[in-house]
Amino acid sequence: MHAAYLVATILVALANGYAAVLNFADAPSVQVVADRLQVDRRWMLPFGTLLALGAVGLLAGIWIPVLGQTAASGLILYFVCALGAHIRAHDAHIGGAAAFLVLASSALLASLGYHQHW
């Protein structure tokens, strides 16, 4: 179980770290999504910061479990809100937000399972 927990945690941290970098770099792919959802591009820096903090929190959670579980929970909330933004904008391109929601959920479940909080 330790290997599955580490793989899930590191994978989710890397994915969210990459997404944060795209937000910080004002990547065209991020701009397209922001425009499609009618979100002001100035929000991309705070959104990137949340993603980066979530990634760092997941990695720190390897040593401090409650921190990783809190970070995973925060990322779950972030991506539930992202799905809500897609629905509000009548955008059918929800695959990315849904995939990240599943990833964040898997990190939380792996942490809870490994640390036996069932």
ABEGO torsion letter per residue (X at the ends): XAAAAAAAAAAAAAAAAAAAAAAAAGBAAAAAAAAAAGBBAAAAAAAAAAAAAAAAAAAAAAABAAAAAAAAAAAAAAAAAAAAAAAAAGBABAAAAAAAAAAAAAAAAAAAAAAGAX
